[in-house]
Amino acid sequence: MLSLLPERLDRMVLLGAHCDDIAVGAGGALLELCRAHPGVAVTALVLTGGGSLREEEERAALTAFCPGAKLEVVVHDLPDGRLPVRWERVSQALEEVRGRGEPDLVLAPSAHDAQPDHKVLAEIVPTVFRDHLSLGYELLSWEGDLVQPTAFLPLAEPVLREKIAKLHEHYGSQQDRAWFDPETFAGLARVRGVQCHARYAEGFHLGRVVLGVAPLTGLDPV
């Protein structure tokens, strides 16, 4: 296995169709990355839930999941479940975020996600963030659309427990959902941990990757 890390991490962009998507899919990664890079600028864009309790939950949750970061959270009020017919508005929202600066890392839904809102967001991301390191996070659902991830971020057990505790602390409106369960979060993390020789991990999907080769010292490159 190879380690893939950005050379620098000054700015991250987090993208979610719904409040809680980002934290559920990549909450452990956020905790680890923000602590490893104090003061990192984080812009989070969520497309639905604006003006509701869900927005309040999301703002509090992302503040907790991004310790020490310079955090900006934007929550739109597009209709839940209707993003595929709001393609232009979704694209415009991403372009607005893109115009604020060059991110070193983008976290977004996986292109393999079959949930319609997640899927349309994942499809638009590479058309806006064309030359950026973008990782697609996993969201377990009844659609049964999980695909073997190509990248892993190992999580120590205390970090996973912290992620689960923060999810339950901040997303009270979701605790009656069948999937919102400590065993669900820990179970998937355990499977991904086994696959990367760790106890726990979060899995991500990579898009296009360009390999760079350092020039050989003292030799004519021709």
N, C-alpha and C positions, 0 to 999 in steps of 0.2 A: 504494500500500500504506500502511496505517496501522500505527502502533506501539501495541501493547497491553502495558502494564506495570502491575502493582499499584502503587497509590499508596505503599504501604509493604510491606516484606517482613520481618516479624519472625518468622514461623513458617511452615514448609512441612510438608505431609504427603505422604509417598511411599507408594504402594500397589502391591504386586506379588503375583501369584499364586504365582510361583516365585522362588527365589533366582536372580539375574542379570537378571530382567525389567527392573527399574528402571534398572540401570546400562546395559544394552544399549539400552533405549528412550530414556533421557534422561540418560545419563552426561555428555555435553557440556554440557547445560543445568545440571546440578548443579555442575559445575566452575565455570561462568561465574557462576551465581547466588550460590554460596557465597562466591566471591571478591569479588563486587560488594557483598555484604552480610555483612561479617564478624560473627560471633557469632549469625547467624540460628539459631533453634531448628528442628531438623529431626527429625520423628518418622517412622520408616520401619516399615511393617507388611508382612510377607511371610507368606503363609498356609500354605506347605508347606516342608518341609526341616528343621524344628526337630529338634534333637538329633542331627544328622548332620554329615558333612563339609561339606555344602552350607551349613549355617548358619555354620560357621566361615569359609568363603569369603565369604559375604555380609557378615558383620560387618566383616571386613578390607577388603573392596572398598568398602563404603559409607563407611567411615572415610576411605579414600583419595579417594573421589569427592566428599566434603563437607568440604573443607579449611577449618578455622577455625570450623566450625559446632558448635553444641551438639547433639550427635547422640544420639538414642535409637533403638535398633533392636529390634523385636519380631518374632520368627520363630516361627510356630505349626507344629504337626506334623500338619496335616490331610493326608489322602492325596492325593498327586499324581494328577491326572486325575479326581478324584471330587468336585470342588467343586460341580458342579451339584446333587448330592444332599445337599450340606451347606449349603444356602442359609441356613438359620437361624443356623448357627455362623459363617458368613462375615459375615452382617449384624451379629451380636453383636460380632465382632471389630472391625468398622468403627465401631460405636457406641461401643465402649470408647475408641478413638482419638479419636473426635469429642468425647467427654466431657472430654478433657484440655485443651481450649482451642480458640480460633477460628483456623484457619489462613488465611493470606492467599493461599496457593496450594496446590492439590492436584494431584499428578501421579499418573496411574493408567493402566491399559490403555485403549486406544481402544474405543469402543462398536462399531466395525466389525470388531474382531478376532474371527475365527471359532473360534479355539482355545477349547474349552469352559471351561477354568478361567479364562482371560482374560476371556471373554465374560460369565460370571456375575458376576465381580468388577466389570466395567465397568457392568453393569446395576444393581448395588446402589449404586454410588458416588453417583449423583444422588439416591437416596432418603435418604441419610444426610447428604451434604454438599449441601444444597439451595440455599444462597445463597452459594456460594463460587466463586471462579475455579478451574475445574478443566480441566486440559489432558490429553488422551488421547494417550499416546505410541505410536509404531509399533513393532511387532515383526515382522520379516520371517520367514515360515515357508513350508512347502510347501503350506499351504492356499490360497495365492494370493489372500489377502483384503485386500491393500493398497488403500486408497481415497485419493484425492487429499486431502491434509491442508489445513486452512484456516488454520493458523498455523505460523510458522517461527521458529526461533531460529538465526540465522547463527553459524557456528563458524569461527574462524580456523584455518588448517591446523595450527599447533602444538597447538591444543586438541583437534582431531580425533585427531592422532597420539597425544596423551597419553591420550585416552579409549581408543583401541585398545590401547595398551601396558598400561594398567591392567586392561582386561578380560582380557588374556592373562596378566598377572601373577597375578591373584587367582582366576580361575575355571579352574584346571587340570583339574577334573573334566569340563569341557565341551569341551575342545579336540579331542575326536574326533568332535564333532558336525559334520555337513555344513555347517550355517549359521554355525558359529563360526569365522569366517575374516576376516582383515583386508580382503580385497577386498569381502566382503559388507558390512561396516560402512562402508567408505569409499565403495563404489559407491552405496548408498542416500543417504548424506550428500551425495555429489556431485550426484545428481539433485535432491535437495531444495534444494541451493544454487543450482542453475540457476534453479529456480522462484521464488527470492526475491532474485535478483541478488547472490548471494554465491558464494564458492568452495565452501563446504560449509555444511550446515545440518541440524538435526533438525526433523522435521515433527510437528505436534500437531493434534489435533482438538478443536474448541471445542464445548461444548454450548450452552445458552441464554445469550444475551448481552443485557444491558439497557443501553441507551444513556442517558446523562445529558446534559442540556443546561443550561448555565449561564444564569441569568436575565440578561436584557438590562438593563444599568445605566441608571437614570433613566427607565425606561418602566413604565407600568402593565401588569403581567403579564396582566390581563384584556383 
